[in-house]
Amino acid sequence: MYLSIGNRYIRDKEVIGIFDLDRATKKTASFLSHAEKMGKTEHLWSDMPRSFLVTDKKIYFTQSTVSRLVERKK
């Protein structure tokens, strides 16, 4: 199955986790900063993202809420 994360579809089996950016800790921010420096992130919207998905290859920032993404994944 595929998961719609805005303007992109990814395989739901690739998703390791779905996280709320408002609840990100300093360690999470450090992890995301490092991933951006390594070119492992993709911003799907130009607006401020609400959540991010971690996959085995990339981290996707999206405007969708965590609850909406979890509901789509079911």
KEBA-994227 format. One record per residue (C-alpha): residue number from 1; residue in one letter; x, y, z. Coordinates in steps of 0.25 Angstrom, whole numbers, padded with zeros to 4 digits, always signed. Layout:
N
{rec NUM; "a"; {X; Y; Z}};
...
END
This chain:
74
{rec 1; "m"; {+0000; +0000; +0000}};
{rec 2; "y"; {+0004; +0014; -0002}};
{rec 3; "l"; {+0003; +0026; +0008}};
{rec 4; "s"; {-0001; +0040; +0003}};
{rec 5; "i"; {+0008; +0050; +0010}};
{rec 6; "g"; {+0004; +0063; +0002}};
{rec 7; "n"; {+0009; +0064; -0012}};
{rec 8; "r"; {+0016; +0050; -0011}};
{rec 9; "y"; {+0013; +0036; -0009}};
{rec 10; "i"; {+0022; +0026; -0002}};
{rec 11; "r"; {+0021; +0012; +0002}};
{rec 12; "d"; {+0015; +0010; +0015}};
{rec 13; "k"; {+0025; -0001; +0018}};
{rec 14; "e"; {+0036; +0009; +0017}};
{rec 15; "v"; {+0031; +0017; +0029}};
{rec 16; "i"; {+0039; +0016; +0041}};
{rec 17; "g"; {+0032; +0027; +0049}};
{rec 18; "i"; {+0023; +0039; +0048}};
{rec 19; "f"; {+0026; +0050; +0058}};
{rec 20; "d"; {+0020; +0064; +0062}};
{rec 21; "l"; {+0030; +0075; +0060}};
{rec 22; "d"; {+0023; +0083; +0071}};
{rec 23; "r"; {+0028; +0072; +0081}};
{rec 24; "a"; {+0042; +0071; +0076}};
{rec 25; "t"; {+0053; +0071; +0086}};
{rec 26; "k"; {+0067; +0076; +0085}};
{rec 27; "k"; {+0072; +0063; +0081}};
{rec 28; "t"; {+0061; +0061; +0071}};
{rec 29; "a"; {+0065; +0075; +0065}};
{rec 30; "s"; {+0080; +0071; +0065}};
{rec 31; "f"; {+0076; +0058; +0057}};
{rec 32; "l"; {+0068; +0066; +0047}};
{rec 33; "s"; {+0079; +0076; +0045}};
{rec 34; "h"; {+0089; +0065; +0043}};
{rec 35; "a"; {+0080; +0059; +0033}};
{rec 36; "e"; {+0078; +0072; +0025}};
{rec 37; "k"; {+0093; +0074; +0025}};
{rec 38; "m"; {+0094; +0060; +0019}};
{rec 39; "g"; {+0084; +0063; +0008}};
{rec 40; "k"; {+0074; +0052; +0014}};
{rec 41; "t"; {+0062; +0061; +0016}};
{rec 42; "e"; {+0051; +0066; +0007}};
{rec 43; "h"; {+0041; +0078; +0009}};
{rec 44; "l"; {+0028; +0075; +0003}};
{rec 45; "w"; {+0022; +0089; +0005}};
{rec 46; "s"; {+0028; +0103; +0005}};
{rec 47; "d"; {+0020; +0106; +0018}};
{rec 48; "m"; {+0024; +0102; +0032}};
{rec 49; "p"; {+0023; +0087; +0034}};
{rec 50; "r"; {+0015; +0081; +0044}};
{rec 51; "s"; {+0021; +0067; +0044}};
{rec 52; "f"; {+0031; +0058; +0039}};
{rec 53; "l"; {+0032; +0044; +0034}};
{rec 54; "v"; {+0045; +0036; +0035}};
{rec 55; "t"; {+0047; +0025; +0025}};
{rec 56; "d"; {+0059; +0016; +0022}};
{rec 57; "k"; {+0064; +0026; +0012}};
{rec 58; "k"; {+0059; +0039; +0015}};
{rec 59; "i"; {+0052; +0049; +0024}};
{rec 60; "y"; {+0040; +0056; +0019}};
{rec 61; "f"; {+0034; +0069; +0025}};
{rec 62; "t"; {+0019; +0071; +0022}};
{rec 63; "q"; {+0008; +0080; +0026}};
{rec 64; "s"; {-0001; +0068; +0030}};
{rec 65; "t"; {-0003; +0066; +0044}};
{rec 66; "v"; {+0002; +0053; +0051}};
{rec 67; "s"; {-0013; +0048; +0054}};
{rec 68; "r"; {-0016; +0050; +0039}};
{rec 69; "l"; {-0004; +0042; +0034}};
{rec 70; "v"; {-0007; +0031; +0044}};
{rec 71; "e"; {-0021; +0030; +0040}};
{rec 72; "r"; {-0017; +0029; +0025}};
{rec 73; "k"; {-0007; +0018; +0028}};
{rec 74; "k"; {-0018; +0009; +0034}};
END
